[in-house]
Amino acid sequence: MRLIDVAIGKLLGCTSGVDEGVEVVIDYLEPTEAERWADTVKELFDRGLLIKAIAAELGISRNLASAGLEVWYERRGLVSPDGRSRRKALEKKQLKPPQFQAIADEAKQLYDTDLEMSEIAQRLDCDRNTLTAAIAYWHTSKGLPKPDGRSRRKRLPRAGRRG
């Protein structure tokens, strides 16, 4: 390319005696919003954040975050991963923890006071199944075996008064 010769010739209005060759026109296109967010979205995606969490952190819509991720993969000629498969592999699959996880610590504290499960569930405003899941989650998240509810019920002071 003889850019300098051609530019001087055009500016001075003369020919430089050099064959001008093929004229190439370059159109500059502004990047789309998704293209501008692509690298940032991918960085957060690689940290294991959900698309919803990425969008919330960046203050953009979930659709724009998804589009940015698509652009990142397209630029590199790669196929973007399936979101459902990725979600299964993530440790944190939701923005907010499910109720049984949210109440686990408080449920365990009440459980240790030897209250009956129905009374604990009433205090925590949940059903017994959610409470049972919370107690099980508390133990398994600490690497402990899940407690046996039947043996606990037999040793509770109130258990013998039924009937």
C-alpha positions as CSV (number, residue, x, y, z in Angstrom):
1,M,0.0,0.0,0.0
2,R,1.3,3.4,-0.9
3,L,-0.8,5.5,1.4
4,I,1.7,8.4,1.7
5,D,2.2,8.8,-2.1
6,V,-1.5,8.7,-2.8
7,A,-2.3,11.1,0.1
8,I,0.3,13.6,-1.0
9,G,-0.9,13.4,-4.6
10,K,-4.5,14.0,-3.6
11,L,-3.6,16.9,-1.3
12,L,-1.3,18.6,-3.9
13,G,-3.6,17.8,-6.8
14,C,-0.8,16.1,-8.7
15,T,0.1,12.6,-9.6
16,S,3.1,11.1,-8.0
17,G,3.8,9.0,-11.1
18,V,3.1,5.9,-9.1
19,D,0.2,3.6,-10.1
20,E,-2.5,4.4,-7.6
21,G,-3.6,0.7,-7.4
22,V,-6.9,-0.4,-5.9
23,E,-8.8,1.9,-3.7
24,V,-9.9,0.4,-0.5
25,V,-12.7,2.0,1.6
26,I,-12.9,1.2,5.3
27,D,-16.2,1.7,7.0
28,Y,-15.9,2.0,10.8
29,L,-18.9,0.6,12.6
30,E,-19.6,1.5,16.2
31,P,-19.7,-1.7,18.3
32,T,-23.2,-2.8,19.4
33,E,-24.1,-2.6,23.0
34,A,-23.7,-6.4,23.3
35,E,-20.2,-6.2,21.7
36,R,-19.2,-3.5,24.2
37,W,-20.2,-5.7,27.2
38,A,-18.9,-9.0,25.8
39,D,-15.5,-9.2,27.6
40,T,-16.9,-8.0,30.9
41,V,-19.8,-10.5,30.8
42,K,-17.4,-13.3,29.9
43,E,-15.1,-12.5,32.8
44,L,-18.0,-12.7,35.3
45,F,-19.3,-15.8,33.6
46,D,-16.0,-17.5,34.1
47,R,-16.2,-16.7,37.8
48,G,-19.3,-18.9,38.0
49,L,-22.0,-16.2,38.2
50,L,-25.4,-16.8,36.8
51,I,-26.5,-14.6,33.8
52,K,-29.1,-13.0,36.1
53,A,-26.3,-12.2,38.6
54,I,-24.1,-10.8,35.9
55,A,-26.8,-8.6,34.6
56,A,-27.6,-7.3,38.1
57,E,-24.0,-6.6,38.9
58,L,-23.5,-4.7,35.6
59,G,-26.9,-2.9,35.8
60,I,-28.0,-4.3,32.4
61,S,-30.8,-6.6,31.3
62,R,-30.4,-10.4,31.4
63,N,-31.0,-10.4,27.6
64,L,-28.1,-8.0,27.0
65,A,-25.8,-10.0,29.2
66,S,-26.7,-13.2,27.2
67,A,-26.2,-11.4,23.9
68,G,-22.8,-10.1,25.2
69,L,-21.8,-13.7,26.0
70,E,-22.9,-14.9,22.6
71,V,-20.9,-12.2,20.9
72,W,-17.8,-13.2,22.9
73,Y,-18.0,-16.8,21.7
74,E,-18.9,-15.8,18.1
75,R,-15.8,-13.5,17.8
76,R,-13.7,-16.5,18.6
77,G,-15.5,-18.9,16.4
78,L,-16.7,-21.0,19.4
79,V,-20.0,-22.4,20.3
80,S,-21.4,-20.9,23.5
81,P,-22.2,-23.4,26.2
82,D,-25.8,-24.4,27.0
83,G,-27.0,-22.5,30.0
84,R,-29.0,-25.4,31.4
85,S,-26.0,-27.7,31.4
86,R,-23.8,-25.0,33.0
87,R,-26.4,-24.3,35.7
88,K,-26.3,-27.9,36.8
89,A,-22.6,-27.7,37.3
90,L,-22.7,-24.5,39.3
91,E,-22.6,-24.6,43.1
92,K,-25.0,-21.6,43.4
93,K,-27.9,-22.2,41.0
94,Q,-30.1,-19.3,42.2
95,L,-29.8,-15.7,43.1
96,K,-31.5,-16.2,46.4
97,P,-31.1,-19.4,48.4
98,P,-34.2,-21.6,48.7
99,Q,-36.2,-21.3,51.9
100,F,-34.8,-24.4,53.5
101,Q,-31.2,-23.1,53.0
102,A,-32.1,-19.6,54.3
103,I,-33.6,-20.9,57.5
104,A,-31.1,-23.7,58.1
105,D,-29.0,-22.0,60.9
106,E,-32.0,-20.7,62.8
107,A,-33.7,-24.1,62.4
108,K,-30.7,-25.9,63.8
109,Q,-30.5,-23.6,66.8
110,L,-34.2,-24.3,67.6
111,Y,-33.7,-28.0,66.9
112,D,-30.9,-28.1,69.6
113,T,-33.3,-26.7,72.2
114,D,-35.3,-29.9,72.0
115,L,-38.5,-28.3,70.7
116,E,-40.8,-30.5,68.6
117,M,-40.5,-30.2,64.9
118,S,-44.1,-28.9,64.6
119,E,-43.3,-26.1,67.1
120,I,-40.1,-25.2,65.3
121,A,-41.9,-25.1,62.0
122,Q,-44.5,-22.8,63.4
123,R,-41.9,-20.4,64.8
124,L,-40.1,-20.3,61.5
125,D,-43.4,-20.0,59.5
126,C,-42.7,-23.0,57.3
127,D,-44.0,-26.5,56.9
128,R,-42.4,-29.6,58.4
129,N,-41.0,-30.8,55.1
130,T,-39.1,-27.5,54.6
131,L,-37.9,-27.7,58.2
132,T,-36.7,-31.3,57.7
133,A,-34.9,-30.2,54.6
134,A,-33.3,-27.3,56.5
135,I,-32.0,-29.5,59.3
136,A,-30.7,-32.1,56.8
137,Y,-29.1,-29.3,54.7
138,W,-27.4,-27.8,57.8
139,H,-25.8,-31.2,58.7
140,T,-24.8,-32.2,55.2
141,S,-23.3,-28.7,54.4
142,K,-21.0,-29.2,57.5
143,G,-20.1,-32.8,56.4
144,L,-22.2,-34.3,59.2
145,P,-24.6,-37.2,58.8
146,K,-28.3,-36.2,58.7
147,P,-30.0,-36.8,62.1
148,D,-32.6,-39.5,62.6
149,G,-35.9,-37.8,63.5
150,R,-37.4,-40.9,65.1
151,S,-34.8,-41.4,67.7
152,R,-34.8,-37.7,68.5
153,R,-38.6,-37.8,68.9
154,K,-38.3,-40.7,71.4
155,R,-35.9,-38.8,73.6
156,L,-37.8,-35.5,73.7
157,P,-39.5,-34.9,77.0
158,R,-42.9,-34.3,75.4
159,A,-42.9,-37.4,73.2
160,G,-44.3,-39.7,75.9
161,R,-47.3,-37.5,76.6
162,R,-49.1,-38.1,73.3
163,G,-52.1,-40.2,73.0
